[in-house]
Amino acid sequence: MLVGLVTNAVSESEWPGWLGWLQRHAWFSFAVLGGALVGLTVLLAALSESGAPERPADPAPRPEEGAEPPGAALVLRSLPRDTTAFTNRTAELEALVRSVQNSQESGEALPVHVIDGMPGVGKTTFAVHAGHVLSERFPDGQLFVNLNGHTTGRPPVQATEALASLLAASGVPAQQIPVGDDLGAVTEARAAMWRSQLAGKKALLILDNAASYRQLEPLLPGGSSCLVLVTSRKRLAAYEEVVLPVEALPPEHAVDLFVRLSGRSADSLNRAILEQLVALCGYLPLGVSLLAARLRHHPSWSAEDLHTRLVATRDRLGELRAGERAVAATFNLSYQDLTPERQHFFRCLGLYSGTDLDVFSGAALGSVSVAAAREGLDALYDAHLIDEHPGSRFRLHDLLRDYARGLAGEGGSMEPVQAVQRVCAYYLAGLAVANVHIGRSGAASPEPRDGASPVETPPIESRTAALRWLEDERANVLACIRRANDLALHELVIHMAAAMAPFLRQAGPWDQAVGLHRTAAEAARHTGNRRALADALAELGVVRRFMAAYPEAVEALNEAVTEYEAVREKRGKADALNQVGIVWYMIADNEASTRAQIDALALYRELGDRLGQANALADLGMVRRQTSRFDAAVEAQSEALSIYRELGDRYGEANSLRDLGIVHCLLGEYGLAAQHHREALDIYRELDDRVHQAYALNELGVVQRLTDDLTGAREAHTQALEYFTELGERFGRANSIRHLGVLDRMDGNVTEAIQLLGDALDSYRDLGSRGGEAASLSELGVVRGVAGELDGAIESFRRSLEILRELGDRCGEAEVLNHWGTLLRSSGNWAASREFYEQGLRLARDIRCPLEEARALEGIGRCDLLAGERARSEELLCEALRAYRHIGAGRAANAIERLLASPAG
């Protein structure tokens, strides 16, 4: 009852909805699962008591505007484009198809198929082609993951990172992906979730460029109906795998491939020379493709001319091993055929730290215009020196990357450092544009670097476009930051981390963000930049809060406050105080939270920062509400609402309206509460934020239940449950289940109510939500009492009361005392019952909670009636009746009228 009303009171401390940026400014996007507002719900309709408004124990989400969930939609068709040059792997392909067909037809589990072979032999091409051939057998999706097992300049992808990408691609909201400091535990949890995602599905997964079986083992589906193709240069040790070695092409197939790609007719070419050419490049498809491209681009050359040039090149590469020399010679021949400008461009691409690039990052690398980069990429693609991938993106084969990087490093030039600086400058410019779209109005954005020259960036004109670009470039940006850190380019690391922070806050995974901000903090310490150190620590503290690592969050944020004070940076200090205040609130240290928010508010007022003032006031209002200081809560939240409206901040307005609705519900002002919740719901619908629509529906449903509109309440909670289930939002789902459990109990469905409330209790405990646990325990105490389980009911009330007292939730405490009194009265212990009601009455009057006051008066009156004190009983019952009528609790009022009118009464 009283506590469950808010699953999302307005504060930055709230739940991280990926449909909206959960925290107010670009600074803060998500809150943690355990940081969502929850409360205690206890109605005793079965014992003739009316329900009471629910009261939150933890903060609820304040989203950012119009955010869309990166990775939220199903992205299960991610195979690279099939090649038209696939040649004569008939035996290998037939073996694979036959193996899959036999397993599917016999009902046996599909084994892992490991495709191994030397570099350049065409392992990835074969796996991708096989994936397209087999795609109809795996209708639930086909995914491709590059594990970078042998990519120069890139460490192998950790299983935990690959799992995060796979989970996001399969539709798991970012806030649901497990995070933590224990890498092993996080990997195990993500692997379990990944296996659950694929349970019962027929999907195909290509794990390309694996370094070891240990790297890929956590990525393997648990079911028997998914096909996994692994490519690796190594012979991986695995269990129950099918090994498909891919060897160099047979000579006749290599010649056929050469003819097809050369653009010449077979009759016009000397077959004997062609056989020598393909032999010189080791019969490797990569080398054959490059040689054929050379001939196609030089119509005046004969096969003999090409042979002469290749032999000369091989002779200059004699120090290499035979296999390397065979491929390197073809690389060198293709490279020498480029113009000096194209050679420089190709060398620059070899210095790229990311995995794939587009024309804009290519322009930055080559220090050319976007138009020139487009021409350069097209030319290199035509020359088979780069591969094209979906979305107009390009990628170098690992061997070509090695070759280009070796060329760039010759002579010990500074070109590698300069290339990193150029591409980081591009990403900083792109991030600056994207951050404009993902932040809320009035929010601070990372400052651009001093002296930064103009850089061409892709058109990013909406939040949707910004999020899409950020998700596409996430791995590349992080790779560039790592490379900059390796090169001790500390200022670049600091700026890049700050620019990437807003996206990682809302998109996660948060352990990735923790690593980024730790790196930025170390870079700041290297340079002695205390302001940058404070910023990095503040970001680290925010992300730690999202992860429910509260002690670590407090430590980082307090250190940030100290660093901001040292450099006299008031706005940063105010933001850090606001954030640490939220953490204190979430762990129920209300005094510390109040001090922090008051200090933050004073700084924001001194600075004239209106958005900061509104945020601090809104969070202070939540602390006031949590400690049952309702008048002070209304005052603070109303001032915040006024500022949000002044700034045109629709999310802030909706959040403050929602929290005001919660407070007015606790005050028994149900009409005003319903009005505020409907206004908030309308705004969330306008912003297309379904997560917070669901929260508002839950809160509106509570008001409807308390005003006896049980049908409307069930409809609201059921709709909210559908949204939360669809979006994978576990905390909101637990709230909806709990509310529906209350309605089942009121309808007399005791067994169903116990089941639902038990499910909600388990979810709250999993999520670490103490307020949710207290709410479920309180309502379970009521329904267990109805079921005649006296000891179980008392234990539920006892534990709920302990939690509420720890949280300082006096309204919730009064509620449980009243319910406990009802339980004792119904069991015949009138004297003990009256003591509980009297305690509840004192608390309710002290905090001005009319529903709990009415319920205590009714309970005392019923005890006196049973004790034969008729006159005193009627006086108390009439007083309770007037209170119920005043707040609109008709069901409880009608019960008292029937009691007074009965002969026994």
N, C-alpha and C positions, 0 to 999 in steps of 0.2 A: 503494500500500500504506500505508505509515505515515501519510501525511498525509490521505488522503481520508476518514478515519473521521468526522470531524465536519464536517458542514456546518452544524451549529448548536451550538456550544458555548454554555454559558449565560452570556450577558452582555448587559448593556444595549447593548453595541455591536453587537448582532447584526442580522440581516436583518429588515426590516419586514413581518411577516405581517399581512395585513389581516383574517385570521380570528381573530387574537388581538392584544391590544395588545402590541406588541413590547417595550416596555421596562417595566421594573418599575413604578414608581409612575406616577401620572397624569402625572408629569413627562415621562416618556420613553416614547414609543410605538413608534417605528420605528428601524431602523438602515438603513444604506445598502446598496445592492447590493454595493459593494466591501467592506462591512464584515461579510460573512458568513464564518463559519469554513470553511476549506477546507484541504485538505492534499494531500500527495503520495502517490500510489498506485502502488506498483510491486511486482509479483509476478513472479517468474521461474520459474513452474512448468514452462515448456517447457524450462528449463535445469536442471530438477530441484531448484530452490530453492523454498522455501515462501514464501507471501505473508506480509507483515507488516502490523500494524495501521496504519491511516491516521492521520495527524496533522494537525490543523488549522493553518493559517497565519494565518487572519483570524478575528475573533470571529463568533459566531453569535448568533441572535436570542433575546432574552428577552422574551416577549410579556406583555401585560397580560391580565387575566382576561376570558374570554368575549367578546371583542370581535367584532363582526360588521362586515363590510366595507361601509361606506356606498357605495352606487353599484355594488356588486359584482354584484348580480343584474341581469339584463337589464330595462331599463325603456324599452321601445320603443313604448309606447302613451301618449304624453304630449300628445295634442291636447286643447285646451280643449273644453268641452261645446259641441255644435252648438246654434245658436239656433232656437227655434221661430218667430221673427219674421222669418226670412229671406224676402225678398220680391223676386221678379221680376228676378233677374240672369240670366235665361234665356240671353240672347245670350252674355254673358261666360262663363257656365258651360259652355254647349255648345261654345264655341270652345276652352276649356281641355281639356275631355274629348276633343274631336275631335283636338286636337294630341297628347295623350298616346296615344290609341288608334292614331293613324297611326304614331307613332314605334315603339310596341311591336309593331305588326303588321308593319312593314317591317324591324324589327331595327335601326333607326337609334338613335343615342344620344338620350336624352331631353334637350331643351334646358332651360336655366334659364328659368322663367317669372316675369317681374317684374310685379307688380301695383302700379301707382302711382296716385296721386290725392291730392286735398286732404284735410286733416284732417277727420275726422268723416264721410267719405264711405262708410265701411264696408269698407275694404280688408282688415282683419284678419278681420272677420266672413265676408267672401267667401272668403278663403283657408282659414279653418277649415272652413266648410261644404263647400268643394271637397275638402278633405282627407278629410272623412268620406265624401263621395260616391265618392272614388277609392280608399278604404282597401283594398278587396278586391283591387285591382290591385297593391298593394304590401304583401304579407303579412309581410314581414320587419320591418315596423315603421313607425310614423309619429311623428315628433318635432317639437316646437314649441320655438323659442328666441326670446325677446324680446331684441333687440339694443339696446334703449333709445336708438335713434338720435335721437329727438326728445323725450325724457322730461325734463321740468323737474326740476332737482335731482339728476339722475343722469347721470354721464358715459356716453357710448356704450360698450357692452361691447367690450372689446378681443378681437380674434380669438383670442388665446392663451387667454383666460379662457373664451370660448365653447367652444373645442375641449376644454378640460379637462372642462367639464360634459357635452359630447356623448360623450366617451370614457368617462366614468364611467357615463353612462346606458346605453351600449352594452356594459357589462360589463367594461371594463378596470380591473383593480385599481389603486387610487390610487398604489401605489408604482411602477407601471409607466409612469405618465404622465410624459413627459420634463419635466425642470425645468432651470433654469440662469439665469445672469445676462444672457446674450445673448438679448434678446427676439426678435430676428429668427430666431436659430437654434432657439430653443424653439418658436416658432410653426411653423416649417418642419417640425420633428420631430413635433410633435403633428398637424400637418396630414397628414403622411405616414402616421402611425399611424391617423388617422381614415379616410383613404382605404383603408387596408388592412382596417380593420374592415368597411367597406361593400363591399369587393370581391366581386363575384358576387352581391350581395344586391339585392332589390327593396324599397327603402325610400323613404319620403316624408319630406321635411324642409321645414318651414316656418320661414323666417328672417324674423321679423316686425320691422317698425320699423327697417329698415336705414338707416344714415346715408350710406354710400358703398359703391361696389363693392369698394373696397380692404378695407373692413371684413369683407365677407362672402366674398371670393374664397377665403381659406384654408379656409373651411368647406365648400366644394363637394366632393362626392364625385368620385372619379376615374373610376369606372365609368360605363357607359352605361345602366344599368338603374334608376337612382335618379332620382326626381323632386324638384326643388327649386322651391318657391314662395317668392318674395321679396316682401315688402310694403315700400313706402317712399313718403314724401311727395315724393321727388325722382325725376326721370327718370334712372335710373342708367345709366352707360355700361358696357356689357358686350359680350362676344363671343358670337355665336350664341344670344342670348337671344330669348325671345318676350315682347313687351311687351303686357300686358293692362291698358289704362287703365280705371279704375273711375270713372265720372263720377257726378254727382248723379243721383238717381232721376228717371226721367221723371215728369211731373206726375201722370199717372193712377196710376202705381205708388206714388208717395208718398202719394196720397190713400187707396189701398187699404191700405197699411201703417198709416196713421193709424186708419182705421176698425177694422182688426183688433185694434189694441192699445188702442183707447179703451174697448172693452167695450160700445159702443153699436151699434145696428143702423144700417145705411146709410140706411134709410128715415127714421130719426129725426134725421138730420143734414142740414144745408143744404150741398149739394155745392159751391155757389159759395163759401161761407165756408171750407169745407175747402180748396178750391184756393188761397184767399188765405193761409190758415194755413201750408200747406206751402211756399208761395212765400216767405213771410216768414222761414222758417228755411232757405232756400236749397236745399230738396229734399234735405237731408242726412239720412240715416237716423237719426243720433244725435239731431238736433233734432226730427225727426218723432216719435221714440220718447218723448222727454221731453214734448212737447206732448200726445201721446195719453195719457200717464200722468197728466198734470194733469187732463184731462177725466174719466178713469176714477175718480180719487180725489175728484172733486167732482160727485156725482150731480145736484146742484141747478144746476150751471152748464150753459149752452148753449154751442154752438160760437161763438155771437156773443160771449158773455161772455169766453171764452178769447181771441178775436180782439182785443177791446178792451184786455185786459190786455197782450197781446203787443205791440201797437202802441205802447202807452205806454212799455213797457220799452225797445223799440228806439229810441225818441226820446231816451231818456236815454243811449244808447250811441253817439251820433252821431260821436264822435271815432274810433271804430274803423273799420277797413276793412270793406267791405261783407260779405265772406265771414265775417270774425270776428264782425261785429255780428249776422249772422243766427244764428249758433250761440250767441253770448254772451247774446242776448236770451232764448233758450229756457232757458239755464242760470239766468239771473236770475229768470225766472218760476218755475221749479221751486224755486229757493232761497227765494224770498220766501214760497212756499207752506208751508215747513217751520216747525215750532214753534221758538222761540228755542233750546231745548235741542238740537234736531236741527240747527239752523244752526251752533251751536258745534261739535257733533260733526263735521259735514261740513268745517268749516274746519280742524279738527285733523287730519282724514285727509289734507288737502292738504299738511300739513307733514311727512308720513311720508317718510322717506328710502328706505325699502325699496320693493320692487316689488309684493308682495301681502301681505295681512294676514289674521289670524283674529280671533276675538272677544277673545282675551286681549291681543294687541297693540292692538286697537281700544280696549279698556278703558283701557289705559295711556295711549294718545294723548289720549283724551277725558277722562281722569281720572274715570271712572265705573266702576261695577261691571261684571262680566262679563255679568250678566243684562241690565243696561241697554245695554251695548254690542251684545249680540245683538239686542235690539229695535231699536236704532239702525241697525245694518247691514241688518236685514231691511227696515226702513222705507225706507232709501236705495236698496236694491235694488228695492223695489216702485216707487219713484219714478224708476227708471232712472238714478239718479245714480252707481251703482257696478255693476260686473259681478261675477257669481259664477263662481268657478273650482273645479275639482275639489278635494276635500278640505276643503270648507266654508271656502274662502278667498275673499277679495274683492280687487278691483283697480279703481282709478279709470282711466278713459280719460285719455290724456295731456291732452286739452283740458280735461276736468273738473278734473284735478289743477292745471293752470295757473290755472283760475278759482278753485278753493278756496284755493290758495296766495295769490293776489292778494287775496282777501277777508281772509285771516288777516294779511297784511302791512299792511293799511290802518291808518293812524294810528301806525305805527312802534312797535307794542307789542312786548313781550318774548315774545309767545306762541310764535314759532318756537324760541327757545332753551328755553323751558319744555317744549315738546312733545318736543324731542330728549332733554331730561333725563328726562322721564317714560318714554319708550319705552326708553331705555337702562337705566333702573332696572328695568323689567320684564325686559329681556333678561338683566341681571345676575342677577336672581332665578331665571329659568329656567335659566341656565347653571350656577348653583350647584347646583340639583337634578340636572341632567344629569350634572355632573362627579362627583357621588357615585356614580353607577352605572358610569361608565367608568373610574374609577381603581381601582388595586389596594388591597387592605387594607393599612392602615398608611401609605398614600401621602399626601403633602401636597396640599391643594387650595387654589386661590386664595381668599384671605380675603375675606369680604363687606365691603362698604363700611360705614364707621362711620355710624351714624345712619340707615341705610336703613330706610324704612318698609315694612311688609308689602305684598306685591304678589301678586295672584292669578296663579297659573301653571297650565299644563295638567297633567293627571295624567301623571307620568313615573315609572313604578314598576318599570322594568326596563331593562337595558342596551339591549335591542332598541328600546324606546320612546325612550330617550335619543338613540340614534343616528339614529332616524328624525326626531325633532324637530330635532336639530342640522342634519341635511342639509336639511330643509325650510326652516330659518331661516338657513342659512349666508349667502346673498347679502344678506338683509335686515340681519343683524347687522353684516356688513362695511360695508354702505352706511351704517348708523347711526354706525359708528366714523368713517368718512370725514367724515360731516356734523359730528360732534362735533369732529373735528380742524379742519375749516373754521371752526367757531365758536370755536376756541381753548378748548374745554372739555377741558383737558389731563388733569385727574384722571379724567374719564370715559373718555378714550382709554386711559389706563394700566390702569384696572380692567377695561374691556371686553376689551382685548388679552390680559390675563392670564387672564381667564375663558374666552376662546375658544381659547387655546393648546393645551390638552390634546386637543381635538377635531382641530384642524388638524395636530397632530403625527402622528396616525394616519390621518387622512382625506386630507391633502394638498389640492391640490398644494402642494409645499413652497415654491415661489417666491412663492405667495400668502402663506404664513406669514412668509417673510422680509420682505415688504413691511409686514405688520402689525407685526412686532416692531421694525423700523426706525422706524415711525411712533411706537410706544410709547416707544422710546428717546429720540426727539426731544422728545416730550411731557414725559418725565421731566427732560430737560435744561432745558426751559423753566421747569419748576417748581422746579428744584434738588433734586428728590427722588432722592438717590443710591441708596437702596434699590430704588426702582422702576426706576432705570436699570440696576442690577445684574441685576434679574430679567429685564428685557427683553433685555439682552445675553446672559444665560445661555440664554434661550429661542432667541435668534438663533444661538448657537453650536451648540445641539443640532440645530436644523433644518439648519444648514450641514453638520453631520456627516452627516445623512441624505442630503444632496445630494452627498456625497463631495468637498465643497469644504473640505478639511482645513486648509490654511493659514488660511482665513477663520474656520473653526471655532475653531482654537487662539487666534487674535487676539481673537475675541469672548469666549471663555471666560476667557482670562487677564485681560482687562479687567474681566469680571464679578467675578473673584476679587479684584482690586484694589478695586473699588467695595464689595464685601461687607466687606472688611477695614476700609475707611474708616468704615463704619457699625457695625462690630463685630457683623455678622450671621454667626454661625458655621454655621448649618445651610445657608444659601445658599452660603457658601464651600465647605462640604463637598460639596454637590451639584455645584458648578461644577468642583471638583477631580476628583471622580469622573468627570465627563463629559470633561474635558480628558485625563484618564488614559486613557480609552477611545480618544480620538483618537490619542494617542501610540502606543497599542498597535496601532492599525490601520495606522499608517505605520511600524511596526516600530522605534520608539524605545522599547525595552523598559525602559531605565534611567529615562527620564523618566516613563514610565507607572507604573513601580513606585513612584517617589517620590510621584507624585500620589495613587495609591491608598492608600499608607501614611499620607500626611497626611490624606486624607479619612477613613480609618478611625479615626485618632486623634480627629478632631473628632466623628465620630458617637459614639464611645465616651464622650467627654466630655459630650455632650448626652444620652446614654442613648437614642439613636435606633437601635432594634434593626433596623428595615428597612434603614436606611442602612448599618449595619454589615454586614448580610448582603450587600447589593449590592456594597460595596467589597471584601469578602472574595471574593465570586464572581468579580469582575473581576480581582482580584489573583491568584486561582487560575488564571485563564486566561493571565495574563502568565507565571506560573511554568511552566505547561504549555508555552507557546510557546517558552520558553527551555530546555525539557527538564529543568526542575527538578521532577521528578514527585512526590517525597515532599512538597515544600513545596506543590505544587499540591493534592495530596490533603488535606493539613492545612487549607489555607485553604478549600477547597470543602466539606469535611466540616463545618467550623464554620458556614459559610453555610447548609448544609443543615439543620443543627440549629436555627438561628434561624428559617428559613423554616417549619419544622414547628411550632416554638413559636408563631409568628404565625398559623399556619393558611393560609399563602400557598402555594396549590397550584401556581401557575406557578413560583414561586421554587423550590419543592421539585422539580418536574419538571426544571427547567433544571439545577439542581445535580446531580441524579441523572444527567442526560445527560452532563454534563461529567466527572463521576466515572467514568462508563462509558468515556469516551474515554481518560482517563488509565490506567485499569486495562487497557484494551486495549493501550495502548502498553507497559505493564509486562508484557504477556504473560499477564495474569490474565483469560483469556477468559470463564471461567464467571461471575466477579463482574461483568465488563463487560456480558455478556448480561443478567444479572439487573437491573442498573441501567437498561439501555436498555428492557427490558420494563416495568419499573416506571414509567419516564418515559412510555412509550407509553400505558400504561393511564390515566395522569393526563390526558394530552392527549386521549385518547378521551372521558374523563369530562367534560372541558371543551369537547368538540366543536370542537377546534382541529385542522383537517385539515392546515394548513401544517406544524405541528410534529409531527403524526403522521408526515407524510412524511419529515421530517428524522430522526426516531427510527427509522423503518423503514430508511432508508439506513444508519444507523450500526449497527443490529442486523444488517443484511445483510452489512456488512463483517466483523463478528465471526463470522457463520455461514460466510463464505467462508474465513476464516483457520482455522476448525476443520473445514474440508473438507465442510461442508454446502452444496455448490454449488447444489443445487436450491432449498433454502430461501433462499439469498442472492439468486438470480435472482427468486424470487417477491417478496421484500421490495423489491428495487430496482425491479422492474416496477410494483408497486403504488404506490411513491413517485413514479415517473415519471408515472403516470396522474394522481395528485393534483396534482403540480406543473404539468402541462400544462393540466389543467382550470382551475386557479386562476391561470394566467398567471405563475407564479413562476419566472423565468428562472434564477436562481442555483441553486435546488434542482434544477431540471430538468437543468442542466449537471452537477451532482454525480451524479444518477442515470444519466445517459448515460455518464459516465466509469466508474462502477462496472460498468455492463453491458459496457463495452468491455473491462474487466479480465477479466470472466468469459468473454467471447468469446475473448480471447487464451488463457486457460487451457484452453478447449475446442478450441483449435487453429484457430479461425476468424480467421486473421490479417488478412485483407482487411477483414472486418467490424469487427474491433477497431481497425484504423488509421482507418477512417471515423468510428467513434463517438468515438474519442479526439481526432481532429482537430476534430470538431464541438464537443466540450466545450472544447477549447483556444480556439477562436474565441469561444465564449460568455464564457469567463472574461476574455479580453482586452477584449471589448466592455464587460464589467461592471467592469473595473479590478481584478479579484481576482488579486493576485500569488501568493497561496497556491494558488489553483486553477490558475493558469498553470504553476507549478512542478510540481504534481501531474500534470497532463496531460503535460507534457514528460518527466517521469521515466518514466511508463508508456509513452509513445511511444518513448522510447529503448529500453525492453525489447522492445517488439513489433517495432521496426525492426531490432533485432539478430536477432530470430528470423527476420525476413524476409530477412536477409542484407545489409541496408543499413547497413554498418559506419560510414561517414562521417556519415550522417544520425543514427544512434543516438548517436554520440559528441557531435555538436553538441547534441542534445536533452539529454543528461546534463550537458554543460558549462553550458548556459543554466539548467537547473534548479538546478544546484549554486550558481550565482551568486546566484539569487534566494533560496535557502534560507539562504545565508550572510548575505545582507543582512537577512533576517528573524530571524537568530539561532536558527534551527531546527536544532539539532545532531542530533536524532534523524533528521530528514529528510536531513541531510547524510550521516550514516552509511549510511543506506539507499541513497542514490544512489552512494556510493563502492562499496558492495558490488555493486550492479548493474553498475557500470562494470567492476569487477574480473571479474565473470562474463562480460561481453561480451569482454574481452581474453583471458580464459582459453579461451573457446570459439573464438577466432580463432587460438590457438596461442601467444600472447605471455604465457607463464607468469610470467616475471620481473616484468613491469610489472603483471600481474594481482595478484600477491602483494602488491605495495606498496599497491595500492588497498584490498585486504582488510585489511591491517595498520592502515591509517589508520582504516578503518571499525571495526575491533575496538577500537582505543583510544578512539574516541568513544563507542561503545556501552557499554563498561565504565565510562567516566567518568560517563555519564548514567544508567546502570543500565537499559538497554534490552535485555532478554534475547533477543528475536527477532533483532535486528540482530547481537548478539554471537554467537548460534548460526550465523547465516548467514555471518559473517566467519570463524568457526572452520571451518565446512564448506568455505568457499572456499579457505582456506589449506591445509587438509588435501588437497583435490583437487589443488592446485598441487604440493604435495610429492609426491603419488602420481605425478603425471605426470613429476616430476623424478627419480623413482626412490628417494625417501626414504620407503620403505614403513613403517618402524617409527614414525617421527615422524608420518606421515600417519594411521596407524591411531589413534594417541593423540588427535590433534586431531579426527578424525571421530567417535570414540567420545564425546568431550566434547560435540561438537555434537549427537550423537544423544541424549544424556541431557538436554540443554537443550531440544531439540524435544519429547521425551516429557513433560518437566515442564510445558511451557506448552500442551501439547495440539495441537501442529502435527504431526498424524499423517502427512500426505502427505510432508512433508520427511523425517520420521524413517524412514518406510518406504523412501524412496529411498536413504538412507544404509545401511540394513540390506542392501538388495539389492547396493549397491556393495561392502560389506565381505564379503558372502558369495560374490561372483563370483570366478571363477578369476583374472581380471585383478587384482582387488583383493587 
